[in-house]
């Protein structure tokens, strides 16, 4: 059994299945998490077949664990189900807008985190894939997601076949503000980021990328302005296609 203090992202899995019984129990328990209006604005697509994992893999930049994990869970912000329920009950929904996407995404991510905590307690390993919102159209096409359904998180799930070292975290005082937001001074940054910047693995990361600072690795290589803007344009286009944004957005200066 694990807890958050020993939580690790697991990318290598044992050749051992994760039973439907266990996974269904955990997903049922996770549904007790907080949700806006008690509407549960999320859906989960469970992918087990080799064929479907191969279809999903390119959307996640072909990271090996997508194909190797016993199960891949795609968690979606879903206002399709609620909207259909409303129409079936003589009510006219108004959830084809950006606020509804934010609300459904919040529900979906709360559910995802609760599910992760429950899997930790069972000894399951998982990896949260941030790539879900990078190329969402590929996921939408592979999983046949209708309008008002948008993938926001992916978990690869299995029994751990590795025990990687714990990743570093910033200290509490770096992100908790009392009474109001207190903006940072350079001396604060020096203090809060000292341990992260002086970890041997991070210093090695800087050297092999031929950079001067760790921050430059993130801004110049990992999460560049060019990539962020291109992926943002794609994300907005997909939100229009999925019905969460009006088509007029596509005529904005962003495009």
trRosetta pair geometry for C-beta under 8 A, 3 or more apart (Angstrom, degrees):
i j d omega theta_ij theta_ji phi_ij phi_ji
1 120 7.9 68 -171 141 60 68
1 121 5.8 1 -148 -158 96 52
1 122 7.8 10 -111 -71 73 7
1 123 6.2 -74 -83 -60 38 88
2 6 5.1 -123 -154 84 95 108
2 7 6.3 121 146 -85 125 57
2 120 4.6 -96 81 -176 103 88
2 121 7.2 -119 55 -79 63 28
2 123 6.7 124 -6 -102 94 50
3 6 6.1 73 55 27 64 91
3 7 7.3 -81 116 -46 34 86
3 120 6.7 104 -110 143 20 129
3 121 7.9 43 -89 -86 60 70
4 7 5.1 -21 -144 -20 42 123
4 117 7.3 -23 -67 -116 97 92
4 120 7.2 48 -69 155 52 172
6 166 7.0 -93 -140 -87 47 119
7 120 5.9 -46 -104 -112 97 137
8 125 7.7 -30 86 -134 92 97
8 163 6.9 110 48 -157 168 52
8 164 5.3 161 -172 61 130 89
8 165 7.9 156 -118 94 124 17
8 166 6.4 -103 -86 -98 93 57
8 167 7.7 134 -127 -7 67 87
9 126 7.6 -68 -141 99 58 52
9 127 4.7 69 -173 -118 93 81
9 128 6.9 -91 -116 24 110 76
9 164 7.1 -25 67 54 69 140
9 167 7.4 25 8 -19 105 130
10 13 6.9 89 142 -77 113 76
10 125 2.9 -37 57 -179 166 119
10 126 6.1 63 45 25 101 19
10 127 5.9 -128 67 -51 49 88
10 158 7.4 -134 118 64 126 82
10 160 4.7 -103 -131 -107 144 92
10 161 7.9 114 -173 31 111 57
10 162 6.4 158 -143 60 81 93
10 164 7.5 -177 -100 10 52 107
11 63 7.7 -91 -146 167 115 112
11 64 7.4 77 168 71 103 95
11 65 4.5 -111 -159 -58 70 138
11 127 5.3 54 -82 -64 69 150
11 156 7.5 57 -125 78 53 139
11 162 7.1 -18 55 44 69 143
11 164 7.8 42 19 -30 97 139
12 65 7.2 -104 -69 -95 36 102
12 68 7.4 -30 -131 121 50 145
12 160 7.5 60 83 -163 71 59
12 161 4.5 -92 128 73 93 100
12 162 4.3 77 54 -15 117 120
13 16 7.9 -129 160 43 89 77
13 65 7.2 106 -12 -142 106 92
13 68 6.1 159 36 132 104 96
13 69 5.4 105 -9 -115 152 58
13 70 6.4 -136 146 -12 150 86
13 125 6.3 -166 -101 71 84 124
13 156 7.7 -128 -38 146 133 105
13 158 3.1 26 -142 98 140 145
13 159 6.1 101 -163 57 84 51
13 160 6.9 -73 -115 -111 55 21
13 161 5.4 92 166 -1 7 108
14 158 6.7 -177 41 151 62 108
14 159 4.4 -41 41 89 114 104
14 160 6.9 34 -16 86 98 27
14 161 4.4 152 -61 -70 63 99
16 70 7.4 -64 89 -58 47 143
16 158 7.4 126 67 -175 76 92
16 159 4.8 -13 70 30 121 139
17 70 5.4 148 -135 -147 49 141
18 22 6.2 -109 -179 75 75 123
18 23 5.6 80 139 -55 108 113
18 70 4.8 146 7 96 94 139
18 71 5.3 -80 57 -2 130 123
18 124 6.7 55 -117 -124 125 122
18 157 5.9 -22 -14 127 171 105
18 158 6.0 -127 -36 -114 117 48
18 159 7.1 173 -73 -33 87 81
19 22 4.6 92 63 8 92 99
19 23 6.8 -168 90 -2 48 87
20 23 5.9 -63 -141 45 30 106
20 24 5.6 29 162 -20 69 113
21 24 6.2 -58 -142 38 20 108
21 25 6.4 22 157 -20 59 108
22 25 5.8 -58 -151 34 28 111
22 26 6.5 21 157 -14 65 107
22 122 6.8 128 -172 -167 117 154
23 26 5.9 -57 -149 38 32 107
23 27 6.2 27 156 -15 67 109
23 46 7.0 100 144 -125 144 141
23 71 6.5 89 -103 -28 152 178
23 157 7.4 107 -111 121 115 153
24 27 5.8 -56 -142 41 31 108
24 28 6.2 34 156 -22 65 106
25 28 5.7 -56 -149 35 29 112
25 29 6.4 26 155 -16 65 107
26 29 5.7 -53 -145 38 33 110
26 30 6.2 37 154 -24 65 106
26 115 6.2 90 147 -147 102 79
26 118 4.7 157 -151 122 97 130
26 119 6.1 66 -167 -70 155 72
26 122 6.7 -75 -82 -17 130 147
26 124 8.0 -37 -70 7 168 150
27 30 5.5 -48 -144 33 33 116
27 31 7.0 46 152 -32 59 97
27 44 6.3 -127 -142 53 131 161
27 115 6.4 15 -103 -117 59 119
28 31 5.8 -48 -164 15 34 117
29 32 6.2 -40 -178 8 48 112
29 118 5.6 142 91 -120 125 153
30 33 5.9 -13 177 -16 61 113
30 111 5.6 85 148 -165 110 75
30 114 4.5 141 -146 107 83 107
30 115 4.0 6 -106 -75 155 77
30 118 5.8 -116 -69 6 92 144
31 40 6.5 8 -153 -121 97 131
31 111 7.1 14 -97 -130 48 110
32 114 7.6 -160 66 176 71 152
33 110 5.1 175 144 141 130 99
33 111 5.4 179 54 -96 139 52
33 113 7.7 131 -134 70 154 83
33 114 3.9 -136 -71 -31 133 158
34 110 5.4 -81 65 175 88 153
35 38 5.9 88 87 -116 106 28
35 39 6.2 -149 148 50 112 55
35 40 5.0 -15 -156 -76 161 50
35 41 6.8 158 -164 9 101 77
35 107 5.0 52 -135 -132 80 105
35 110 7.1 -166 -79 80 59 137
35 111 7.6 37 -84 -59 102 100
36 39 6.0 -26 88 32 74 107
36 41 6.3 -7 49 -2 105 126
36 103 5.0 -52 22 -171 169 106
36 106 6.9 74 -34 83 119 117
36 107 5.7 -91 11 -66 94 110
39 82 5.4 26 -176 -105 119 138
39 107 7.4 -72 78 -102 88 158
40 107 6.6 151 -151 -179 27 133
40 111 7.8 78 -148 -75 79 135
41 77 6.4 7 137 -160 98 68
41 78 5.9 -177 176 65 56 63
41 79 6.1 2 -151 -78 107 68
41 82 6.4 -31 -106 -21 81 140
41 103 6.2 48 51 123 168 87
41 104 3.8 -117 145 -118 124 75
41 107 4.0 113 54 44 91 158
41 108 6.9 -80 101 -41 77 81
42 75 6.1 -7 -171 -175 120 91
42 76 6.3 147 -158 78 65 52
42 77 6.5 -47 -102 -108 70 33
42 78 5.5 110 -141 20 15 102
42 104 6.8 153 -70 -174 62 80
42 107 5.1 -154 -33 118 102 101
42 108 3.9 147 -107 -95 116 75
42 111 5.1 -138 55 19 165 153
43 75 7.7 166 85 -154 41 49
43 76 4.8 -14 60 59 85 108
43 78 4.2 73 -8 -46 99 156
43 81 6.8 133 -62 -21 117 132
43 149 6.5 -23 34 -137 130 117
44 73 5.6 -19 -167 -165 107 102
44 74 7.1 149 -158 76 53 48
44 75 5.4 -18 -103 -102 79 69
44 76 7.4 -174 -81 17 30 79
44 111 7.8 -130 -58 133 112 134
45 73 7.3 149 74 -157 49 49
45 74 4.4 -9 55 57 102 103
45 76 7.0 49 -10 -16 99 116
45 143 5.1 10 -165 -147 176 135
46 71 6.0 -29 -163 -162 92 113
46 72 7.7 139 -162 75 44 49
46 73 5.9 -17 -103 -102 63 75
47 52 4.7 -139 -151 116 108 124
47 53 5.7 143 141 -72 119 71
47 56 6.2 78 133 -16 176 148
47 71 6.9 136 72 -164 52 59
47 72 4.2 -23 64 64 108 98
47 73 7.5 -167 21 -75 78 27
47 74 6.9 49 -13 -8 114 102
47 143 7.9 -91 -68 -95 118 105
48 52 7.6 48 52 54 38 124
48 53 7.8 -47 157 -43 11 110
48 70 7.0 -8 -133 162 87 63
48 71 5.5 -26 -90 -105 81 74
48 72 7.8 -174 -70 24 36 72
49 52 4.6 80 67 13 98 101
49 53 6.8 -167 90 -7 49 86
50 53 5.8 -59 -145 39 30 109
50 54 6.3 33 156 -22 65 107
50 67 7.4 44 -144 -156 73 86
51 54 5.9 -59 -155 33 27 112
51 55 6.8 25 149 -18 62 105
52 55 5.4 -50 -151 33 39 114
52 56 6.4 33 152 -15 68 105
52 142 7.0 120 -157 170 76 109
53 56 5.7 -57 -146 40 35 108
53 57 6.3 55 152 -46 65 98
53 66 5.9 163 -172 146 92 78
53 67 5.0 130 136 -113 121 53
53 69 7.8 -177 -130 57 137 81
53 72 5.8 135 -110 -1 93 137
54 57 5.6 -34 -145 6 32 122
54 67 6.4 50 -80 -107 62 108
55 58 7.8 -57 -180 21 31 97
55 142 4.2 151 139 -136 116 120
56 59 5.7 -63 -169 36 54 115
56 60 6.6 25 146 -1 83 110
56 66 5.9 -145 103 -179 102 125
56 72 6.2 174 85 119 160 158
56 74 7.4 -140 -128 -59 139 128
56 138 7.8 127 -136 131 42 102
56 139 6.5 45 -131 -111 85 78
56 142 5.5 168 -76 124 66 164
56 143 7.8 45 -87 -48 104 99
56 154 7.9 158 177 -136 129 145
57 60 6.1 -78 -155 49 35 96
57 62 5.2 48 157 -111 101 57
57 63 7.5 -152 -153 45 78 54
57 66 4.6 158 -106 98 74 135
57 67 5.5 10 -87 -51 133 97
58 61 7.6 40 -168 -83 38 17
58 62 6.0 8 -99 -58 47 84
58 135 7.7 -81 126 106 77 154
58 138 6.1 -117 93 -172 98 154
59 131 6.9 141 136 134 67 109
59 132 7.7 38 141 -123 113 42
59 134 7.8 149 176 73 70 89
59 135 4.7 -153 -145 89 71 111
59 136 7.6 74 -159 -103 123 19
59 138 3.8 -170 -84 91 104 125
59 139 4.9 123 -170 -53 168 83
59 142 7.1 -112 -22 0 137 139
60 63 5.1 -71 134 21 105 104
60 66 5.0 146 64 -64 141 145
60 129 5.4 -29 -131 -172 124 145
60 131 4.5 121 -132 87 65 141
60 132 7.5 -1 -90 -70 94 53
60 154 6.8 -104 -85 81 130 159
61 131 5.9 -126 3 -129 100 152
61 134 7.8 -4 -35 87 105 150
62 66 7.4 -118 -148 39 27 130
63 66 5.5 99 73 -14 81 102
63 129 7.1 -171 44 -120 150 119
63 131 7.3 172 -10 6 128 152
64 67 6.4 -69 -167 44 48 98
64 68 5.5 22 151 -8 84 125
65 68 5.4 -69 -127 53 38 103
65 69 5.2 48 172 -39 78 103
65 127 5.7 49 112 35 161 144
65 156 4.5 118 139 118 108 170
66 69 6.8 -37 -133 18 15 108
66 72 6.0 40 -153 -99 68 141
66 129 7.6 46 -79 -81 101 156
66 156 6.1 -114 -92 -86 43 126
68 156 7.9 44 69 -174 74 137
68 158 7.9 -74 124 -9 77 160
69 72 5.8 111 79 -67 124 77
69 127 7.8 -134 -74 28 140 103
69 156 3.7 -171 -39 -175 161 98
69 157 5.9 97 177 47 125 37
69 158 4.7 -151 -149 -25 73 117
70 157 6.7 -68 65 96 87 73
70 158 4.4 127 12 -102 97 99
70 159 7.8 39 -3 4 135 75
71 156 7.7 153 88 -160 51 47
71 157 4.6 -24 73 64 98 107
71 158 6.9 160 27 -66 73 73
72 154 6.6 -5 -178 -171 94 103
72 155 7.3 167 -157 86 49 49
72 156 5.5 -22 -106 -105 78 66
72 157 7.2 176 -89 17 27 82
73 115 7.7 -114 119 137 164 154
73 154 6.8 160 85 -156 55 52
73 155 4.5 -1 55 55 106 96
73 156 8.0 -168 22 -78 72 21
73 157 6.1 43 -9 -14 107 125
74 132 7.2 152 -139 -128 86 121
74 139 6.3 169 -141 -168 145 124
74 143 6.3 -114 71 -70 156 159
74 151 5.3 -44 -178 -128 110 115
74 153 7.6 157 -158 88 45 50
74 154 5.2 -15 -104 -104 66 86
75 108 5.0 148 147 -177 104 101
75 109 7.7 135 114 -80 136 41
75 111 6.5 -178 -155 89 136 112
75 112 4.9 -156 42 -78 170 106
75 115 8.0 -177 -79 27 140 149
75 151 7.4 105 75 -150 40 66
75 152 6.3 -58 99 63 85 82
75 153 4.3 -7 55 66 112 98
75 154 7.2 -165 17 -78 76 34
75 155 7.3 44 -17 -3 109 99
76 108 6.3 -116 104 -121 20 145
76 145 6.5 -176 -124 -127 154 133
76 149 5.1 22 159 -175 140 88
76 150 6.0 151 -161 73 87 33
76 151 5.1 -53 -98 -91 85 48
76 152 6.5 122 -132 8 33 82
77 101 6.1 75 130 -155 152 61
77 104 3.5 102 -171 120 95 105
77 105 4.4 -35 -80 -71 137 58
77 107 7.1 113 -125 57 75 94
77 108 4.7 -104 -76 -13 62 140
77 149 7.2 167 85 -151 56 41
77 150 4.7 -9 55 60 102 94
77 152 5.1 67 -23 -24 96 131
78 81 5.5 33 145 9 116 104
78 82 7.5 130 122 -2 77 93
78 104 6.1 -176 37 -164 32 129
78 108 7.4 114 1 -76 78 117
78 148 7.1 73 -161 131 46 81
78 149 4.9 12 -112 -114 78 85
78 150 7.9 -165 -71 27 48 59
79 82 5.4 -58 -154 49 56 111
79 83 5.5 61 147 -28 80 107
79 93 7.6 160 166 169 105 142
79 95 4.2 -149 178 138 141 135
79 96 7.8 -169 101 -73 138 49
79 100 5.2 26 -74 162 160 121
79 101 7.7 -88 -10 -79 129 49
79 104 5.2 -102 -45 -67 91 144
79 148 4.3 -94 73 -179 86 112
79 149 7.7 -155 36 -69 55 52
79 244 7.9 120 29 -93 131 96
80 83 5.9 -60 -146 38 24 110
80 84 6.3 22 158 -17 63 108
80 146 5.3 105 -124 83 154 112
80 147 6.6 134 -93 87 109 55
80 148 4.1 148 -63 86 72 107
80 149 4.9 -33 -8 -45 129 97
81 84 5.9 -59 -149 37 28 108
81 85 6.4 33 152 -22 64 106
82 85 5.5 -50 -149 34 33 116
82 86 6.5 37 152 -23 64 102
82 93 6.9 126 120 -117 83 143
82 95 6.8 53 91 -2 115 170
83 86 5.6 -50 -152 31 33 114
83 87 6.6 28 153 -15 65 104
83 93 4.0 -129 -129 56 78 166
83 95 5.5 -133 -75 47 108 123
83 96 7.9 58 -103 -49 151 84
83 148 6.0 -2 6 136 142 173
84 87 5.8 -54 -149 38 34 108
84 88 6.3 34 152 -19 65 107
85 88 5.8 -60 -149 38 29 111
85 89 6.4 4 158 0 64 115
86 89 6.1 -78 -150 49 28 96
86 91 4.0 -89 -170 87 85 107
86 92 6.9 157 142 -81 118 1
86 93 4.2 125 62 -54 154 99
87 91 6.9 -99 -69 67 28 62
87 92 7.2 53 -94 -106 72 44
87 93 6.7 -66 -43 -2 83 102
93 96 7.9 100 117 -20 99 82
94 97 7.2 7 154 -3 76 121
95 100 4.0 134 -164 -131 76 157
95 148 6.6 69 108 -138 105 129
96 100 7.1 -9 -38 44 10 148
96 147 7.8 6 -117 155 107 117
96 148 6.5 -80 -97 -83 75 108
96 243 4.7 -69 -140 163 103 97
96 244 6.6 -132 -164 -99 51 32
97 100 5.2 97 61 8 72 103
97 101 7.4 -130 106 -5 41 88
97 244 6.6 2 109 -166 9 56
97 245 7.6 73 -147 -93 39 39
98 101 5.4 -50 -153 32 41 115
98 102 6.5 41 151 -19 69 100
98 239 7.4 42 -104 167 82 138
98 244 6.0 91 -92 156 46 90
98 245 5.7 44 -69 -88 93 83
99 102 5.7 -53 -153 35 35 112
99 103 6.4 33 151 -17 67 105
100 103 5.6 -51 -144 38 35 111
100 104 6.1 30 157 -15 67 107
100 148 7.8 -32 125 -142 131 98
100 244 6.6 -141 76 -134 95 90
101 104 5.9 -58 -143 42 28 106
101 105 6.0 30 157 -22 65 110
101 150 6.5 22 -139 23 102 151
101 239 6.4 7 -105 -143 164 115
101 244 4.0 63 -60 -162 125 141
101 245 7.8 -21 -17 -44 148 81
102 105 5.7 -55 -143 37 27 112
102 106 6.4 31 156 -22 63 104
103 106 5.8 -53 -151 32 29 112
103 107 6.6 31 151 -17 63 104
104 107 5.5 -50 -151 36 36 114
104 108 6.2 35 152 -20 67 107
104 150 7.5 108 101 41 128 103
105 108 5.6 -55 -145 38 32 111
105 109 6.1 24 159 -15 67 108
105 150 7.4 -36 -78 84 94 120
105 152 5.0 159 -134 -110 88 159
106 109 6.1 -59 -142 40 27 104
106 110 6.3 30 157 -19 64 107
107 110 6.0 -59 -150 36 26 110
107 111 6.4 26 154 -18 63 108
108 111 5.7 -56 -152 37 30 113
108 112 6.3 35 149 -25 64 105
108 152 5.0 105 99 53 141 132
108 153 6.4 174 140 14 105 111
109 112 5.2 -44 -144 32 37 118
109 113 6.5 37 157 -18 65 101
109 152 6.4 -84 -59 126 90 129
109 153 6.1 131 -102 -38 71 137
110 113 6.0 -55 -150 36 30 107
110 114 6.5 28 154 -16 64 107
111 114 5.9 -59 -150 38 30 110
111 115 6.2 31 154 -20 66 108
112 115 5.8 -58 -150 37 28 111
112 116 6.4 32 151 -22 64 104
112 128 7.5 92 162 -121 123 112
112 153 4.6 -7 -100 96 159 163
112 155 6.9 171 -153 -40 98 120
113 116 5.5 -49 -149 31 34 115
113 117 6.6 36 152 -20 65 102
114 117 5.7 -52 -153 33 34 112
114 118 6.5 31 151 -16 66 105
115 118 5.7 -56 -149 37 33 111
115 119 6.3 33 153 -19 66 105
115 155 7.3 -134 107 -10 124 165
116 119 5.8 -56 -148 36 31 110
116 120 6.5 39 151 -24 63 101
116 126 6.2 -132 -125 73 82 144
116 128 7.1 -15 -94 -64 140 113
116 155 7.0 -158 -83 -110 90 140
117 120 5.6 -49 -154 28 33 117
117 121 6.9 33 150 -20 62 102
118 121 5.7 -51 -155 31 37 113
118 122 6.7 27 150 -12 65 106
119 122 5.7 -60 -150 41 37 108
119 124 4.0 -72 -173 67 93 121
119 125 7.9 -119 150 5 116 5
119 126 5.5 48 114 -18 154 131
119 157 6.7 -105 -136 -133 149 111
120 123 7.8 47 179 -65 30 20
120 124 7.4 -80 -63 56 22 75
123 159 7.4 17 125 -133 94 83
123 160 7.7 -106 167 9 75 106
124 157 6.1 1 170 -165 127 93
124 158 7.2 160 -162 92 87 14
124 159 6.6 -78 -125 -91 58 52
124 160 7.8 138 178 -28 29 82
125 157 7.4 154 86 -152 53 46
125 158 5.9 -23 65 76 95 63
125 159 6.4 79 14 -176 99 16
125 160 3.6 117 -48 -70 137 82
125 161 7.9 -115 28 5 158 55
125 162 8.0 102 -138 51 162 76
126 155 4.9 -8 -171 -172 122 107
126 156 6.3 160 -154 78 62 51
126 157 4.9 -10 -101 -100 96 69
126 158 7.8 139 -84 23 55 52
127 155 7.0 151 69 -153 42 57
127 156 4.8 0 48 48 96 102
128 153 6.7 -40 -153 -163 93 102
128 154 7.5 129 -161 77 47 54
128 155 6.0 -25 -97 -98 56 76
129 132 5.7 109 101 -38 93 88
129 153 7.6 132 60 -172 70 54
129 154 4.1 -26 52 75 116 106
129 155 7.2 -165 6 -80 87 25
129 156 6.8 75 -37 -16 115 94
130 133 7.4 -49 175 31 61 92
130 134 7.6 71 126 -30 70 108
131 134 4.8 -51 -158 19 62 126
131 135 7.1 -8 169 22 90 90
131 154 7.3 -39 65 38 80 130
132 136 6.8 44 157 -93 62 83
132 139 6.7 20 -153 -41 72 164
132 151 5.2 -128 -178 138 107 106
132 152 6.2 75 118 155 135 14
132 153 5.6 -168 20 -111 165 14
132 154 4.5 164 -76 -10 115 100
133 136 5.8 -3 -133 -55 42 111
133 151 7.4 -163 -77 102 59 82
133 152 6.4 20 -66 -135 107 51
133 231 7.8 87 125 166 78 115
133 235 6.1 28 174 -110 93 121
134 231 5.4 -50 -142 -139 67 131
134 234 7.9 36 173 82 42 137
135 138 4.9 15 137 13 106 118
135 139 7.3 124 104 -13 72 91
135 234 7.2 -30 -110 143 50 150
136 139 5.4 -60 -157 40 49 111
136 140 5.9 51 148 -25 78 104
136 150 6.7 4 -174 -164 147 82
136 151 5.4 180 -140 55 96 101
136 234 7.7 155 29 136 87 101
136 235 6.8 79 9 -116 125 68
136 238 4.9 112 77 167 118 169
137 140 5.3 -50 -143 36 36 116
137 141 6.2 35 157 -18 68 104
137 234 7.3 -103 -9 180 114 103
137 238 5.3 -138 -62 -101 86 116
137 241 7.6 44 -106 59 104 153
138 141 5.9 -55 -147 37 28 108
138 142 6.2 26 156 -18 64 110
139 142 5.8 -56 -143 38 30 109
139 143 6.0 0 167 7 67 115
139 145 7.4 25 122 -7 79 133
139 151 4.5 -38 115 7 145 160
139 154 7.9 -130 -116 -68 144 127
140 143 6.7 -74 -139 52 19 90
140 144 8.0 78 167 -95 52 3
140 145 4.4 -86 -140 45 71 114
140 149 7.8 143 -125 97 93 90
140 150 7.7 -27 -85 -123 113 50
140 151 6.7 -138 -62 -4 71 108
140 238 7.0 176 -17 -155 147 115
140 241 8.0 112 129 104 168 124
140 242 7.1 -121 -118 -81 145 113
141 144 7.6 20 -174 -72 27 43
143 151 7.5 109 36 -64 145 123
145 149 4.3 -138 -174 99 102 117
145 150 7.3 126 151 -83 148 25
145 151 6.9 -132 -54 -37 163 89
145 242 7.4 -12 120 -119 113 115
146 149 5.5 74 61 15 63 120
147 241 7.8 -131 -106 141 87 55
147 242 5.4 157 -139 -167 57 48
147 243 3.9 66 -175 -11 112 132
148 242 6.4 165 -44 161 21 85
148 243 5.1 -45 -53 75 72 128
148 244 6.9 127 -110 -63 54 82
149 242 6.7 -123 57 -159 44 118
150 238 7.3 116 -130 134 105 108
150 239 6.9 16 -106 -104 145 71
150 242 5.2 104 -76 139 95 168
150 244 6.6 -23 -39 -21 140 144
151 154 7.1 19 179 -56 118 94
158 161 7.9 -19 116 -11 120 96
160 163 6.7 73 154 -73 137 67
168 195 6.6 -176 -157 122 132 103
168 196 5.2 160 120 -105 147 77
168 199 5.9 -125 -49 -50 145 152
168 202 7.7 -38 12 -40 145 131
170 174 4.2 -87 159 68 120 149
170 175 6.2 101 95 -23 127 110
170 192 5.7 22 -157 176 108 100
170 193 7.4 -29 -113 -85 102 59
170 196 6.9 -25 -83 -41 72 131
171 174 5.2 106 64 -9 70 104
171 192 6.2 -130 38 -134 98 74
171 195 7.9 100 -38 20 100 133
172 175 7.1 -93 -166 48 34 82
172 176 5.4 -9 169 8 80 125
173 176 6.5 -66 -112 50 30 92
173 192 7.3 -134 89 -97 85 102
174 188 7.7 144 -119 167 74 98
174 192 3.8 113 -101 -142 120 130
177 180 6.6 -74 148 102 119 30
177 181 5.1 25 154 -114 173 42
177 182 5.3 176 -138 15 107 83
178 182 7.8 11 43 -15 69 122
184 188 4.5 -132 -155 77 85 135
184 189 5.8 83 161 -51 130 88
184 192 8.0 -69 -134 12 129 142
185 188 4.9 103 54 -1 69 102
185 189 7.5 -135 98 -2 40 85
186 189 5.6 -52 -153 35 38 112
186 190 6.5 44 149 -23 67 103
187 190 5.4 -47 -149 32 36 117
187 191 6.6 34 153 -17 64 104
188 191 5.8 -59 -153 37 33 109
188 192 6.0 19 158 -11 70 113
189 192 6.1 -59 -133 43 28 103
189 193 5.7 -4 177 9 66 119
190 193 7.0 -71 -131 50 13 90
190 194 6.4 41 160 -64 55 96
191 194 6.0 -35 -154 -16 24 117
193 196 5.1 -62 -160 49 65 114
193 197 5.3 57 145 -22 91 112
193 214 7.9 -164 175 62 120 131
194 197 6.2 -70 -148 42 22 104
194 198 6.1 -2 165 -2 63 119
195 198 6.1 -72 -140 47 25 99
195 199 6.8 47 158 -47 63 90
196 199 6.2 -37 -159 -3 29 112
196 202 6.2 90 165 -50 62 173
196 214 7.0 -156 131 97 97 168
197 202 6.3 -122 -135 115 26 138
197 203 7.6 75 166 -70 54 81
197 213 7.5 -30 -136 -160 120 83
197 214 5.2 -143 -116 5 79 134
198 202 7.6 37 50 66 13 118
198 203 6.9 16 -148 -50 32 117
199 202 4.3 75 68 12 98 107
199 203 6.8 -171 86 -9 48 85
200 203 5.7 -56 -146 38 32 110
200 204 6.3 36 153 -20 66 105
201 204 5.6 -51 -149 36 32 114
201 205 6.4 43 147 -27 63 103
202 205 5.1 -44 -148 29 38 121
202 206 6.7 42 151 -21 63 97
202 214 5.4 0 172 -104 111 133
203 206 5.6 -47 -154 30 36 114
203 207 6.6 36 149 -19 64 104
203 214 7.9 -66 -82 -67 43 105
204 207 5.6 -55 -149 36 35 112
204 208 6.3 25 159 -13 70 107
205 208 6.5 -57 -142 38 24 102
205 209 6.4 8 161 -3 60 116
205 214 6.8 54 87 -121 116 88
205 217 6.0 32 140 -120 103 169
206 209 6.3 -77 -152 47 24 100
206 211 5.2 -101 -158 72 73 94
206 212 7.4 -51 -175 110 117 11
206 213 6.7 -78 -129 172 130 10
206 214 5.5 -78 -72 -77 112 61
206 216 7.7 78 -134 58 92 100
206 217 6.0 -111 -99 -44 61 125
207 210 7.5 26 177 -72 34 37
209 216 8.0 174 113 105 123 94
209 217 5.1 95 74 -113 162 99
209 221 5.7 -87 -157 -28 134 165
211 214 7.7 122 102 -86 130 19
211 216 4.1 -178 -168 94 127 122
211 217 5.2 -156 32 -62 161 74
211 220 6.7 163 -105 52 127 137
211 221 7.5 -108 -52 -14 136 126
212 216 5.9 71 48 5 74 152
213 216 4.8 106 62 -2 79 100
213 217 7.7 -130 104 -6 52 81
214 217 5.6 -45 -162 22 44 116
214 218 7.1 36 147 -12 68 101
215 218 5.8 -59 -159 37 39 108
215 219 6.1 19 154 -6 74 112
216 219 5.9 -61 -134 48 34 100
216 220 5.1 3 177 5 74 123
216 221 7.8 59 137 -1 65 97
217 220 6.8 -58 -114 50 14 91
217 221 5.4 -41 -165 39 54 121
217 222 6.1 42 142 -11 74 110
218 221 7.4 -41 -76 53 8 77
218 222 5.0 -43 -129 50 47 119
218 223 5.6 -7 179 33 76 100
219 223 7.0 -37 -101 75 31 78
219 224 6.9 78 166 -109 43 54
219 225 7.7 19 -171 -31 81 84
220 224 6.5 29 -160 -99 20 97
221 224 7.0 74 -43 -55 3 102
223 227 6.8 -125 -156 75 40 122
223 228 6.2 54 175 -61 81 110
224 227 4.6 89 59 12 88 100
224 228 6.7 -154 92 -7 43 89
225 228 5.7 -60 -143 39 28 111
225 229 6.2 24 162 -17 66 108
226 229 6.2 -61 -150 37 23 105
226 230 6.4 18 156 -14 62 111
227 230 5.8 -59 -145 40 31 109
227 231 6.0 23 161 -13 68 111
228 231 6.1 -59 -141 43 25 105
228 232 6.1 32 155 -25 62 108
229 232 5.5 -51 -145 33 30 116
229 233 6.7 34 155 -21 62 100
230 233 5.9 -52 -155 30 31 110
230 234 6.7 28 149 -15 63 105
231 234 5.5 -51 -148 38 38 113
231 235 6.2 43 151 -24 67 104
232 235 5.6 -52 -146 34 32 113
232 236 6.4 30 156 -17 65 104
232 254 7.7 -103 121 -170 109 125
233 236 6.0 -56 -150 36 30 108
233 237 6.4 32 152 -19 64 107
233 254 6.5 177 -103 150 85 102
233 255 6.4 123 -142 -95 111 79
234 237 5.6 -56 -150 36 32 113
234 238 6.4 30 154 -18 66 106
235 238 5.8 -57 -150 37 31 109
235 239 6.4 32 152 -19 65 106
236 239 5.6 -52 -146 36 34 113
236 240 6.6 38 152 -21 64 100
236 245 6.5 -39 -164 49 74 168
236 249 6.2 -133 175 139 114 129
236 250 7.7 162 129 -86 106 66
236 254 6.8 29 48 116 169 149
237 240 5.7 -53 -155 32 33 113
237 241 6.5 29 150 -15 65 106
237 250 6.8 71 -107 -103 75 105
238 241 5.5 -53 -146 39 36 110
238 242 6.0 25 156 -11 69 110
239 242 5.8 -57 -137 45 29 104
239 244 4.5 -72 -170 68 87 109
239 245 4.5 58 121 1 104 115
240 243 7.9 54 174 -60 28 19
240 244 7.6 -89 -71 58 23 65
240 245 4.7 -60 -80 77 64 100
240 246 7.2 -21 -127 101 90 17
240 247 5.8 97 -166 -98 120 51
240 249 5.9 -151 -81 59 117 117
240 250 5.9 25 -87 -48 171 107
245 249 4.8 -22 157 3 120 154
246 249 5.8 128 72 -16 67 92
247 250 5.7 -37 -174 17 60 115
247 251 7.8 50 139 -12 70 97
248 251 5.8 -57 -165 34 51 109
248 252 7.6 74 140 -45 67 87
249 252 5.6 -29 -167 -9 48 120
249 254 7.8 -12 171 42 80 129
250 255 5.8 4 -171 5 56 162
251 255 7.2 -74 -110 57 13 123
252 255 6.3 91 66 15 66 90
